[in-house]
Amino acid sequence: MGFIKEPEGIDLIIESKPLTDKQEKELSEYISKRKIEIRKQLKKTRSHKTHNHRDVAIP
């Protein structure tokens, strides 16, 4: 996603609505779950990278 360049003499103002308590809680839970999923994926890829492929016999 890129930046929107403001034309000369025009100010673009973006206002967002505040989140409700329920939305804040749902967003926080989602972010927490995603962080855990990402950590698990990183652990898997790191453990595969440390595997030494030279130990595999080539016929």
C-alpha positions as CSV (number, residue, x, y, z in Angstrom):
1,M,0.0,0.0,0.0
2,G,1.4,3.4,-1.0
3,F,1.2,6.9,0.2
4,I,-1.4,9.3,-1.1
5,K,0.2,12.5,-2.2
6,E,-1.9,15.6,-1.2
7,P,-2.5,18.0,-4.1
8,E,-1.3,21.5,-3.4
9,G,-3.8,23.5,-1.3
10,I,-5.8,20.4,-0.2
11,D,-5.4,18.7,3.1
12,L,-6.6,15.1,3.4
13,I,-7.8,14.4,6.9
14,I,-8.6,10.8,7.9
15,E,-10.7,10.3,11.0
16,S,-11.4,6.9,12.4
17,K,-14.0,5.9,14.9
18,P,-12.8,4.8,18.3
19,L,-13.1,1.1,19.0
20,T,-15.7,-0.3,21.3
21,D,-14.5,-2.3,24.4
22,K,-15.7,-5.4,22.6
23,Q,-13.8,-4.6,19.4
24,E,-10.6,-3.8,21.4
25,K,-10.8,-7.1,23.2
26,E,-11.4,-9.1,20.0
27,L,-8.5,-7.3,18.3
28,S,-6.2,-7.9,21.2
29,E,-7.1,-11.6,21.3
30,Y,-6.6,-12.0,17.6
31,I,-3.2,-10.3,17.7
32,S,-2.1,-12.5,20.6
33,K,-3.2,-15.7,18.8
34,R,-1.3,-14.6,15.6
35,K,1.8,-13.8,17.6
36,I,1.7,-17.4,19.0
37,E,1.1,-18.9,15.5
38,I,4.0,-16.9,14.1
39,R,6.4,-18.0,16.9
40,K,5.4,-21.6,16.3
41,Q,6.1,-21.2,12.5
42,L,9.5,-19.6,13.2
43,K,10.5,-22.3,15.6
44,K,9.7,-24.9,12.9
45,T,11.6,-23.1,10.2
46,R,14.6,-22.5,12.5
47,S,14.8,-26.1,13.5
48,H,14.7,-27.2,9.8
49,K,17.5,-24.7,9.0
50,T,19.8,-26.1,11.6
51,H,19.5,-29.6,10.2
52,N,22.7,-30.7,8.5
53,H,21.9,-32.0,5.0
54,R,25.4,-33.4,4.6
55,D,24.4,-36.2,7.0
56,V,22.0,-37.6,4.4
57,A,23.5,-40.5,2.3
58,I,23.4,-40.0,-1.4
59,P,23.1,-43.2,-3.5
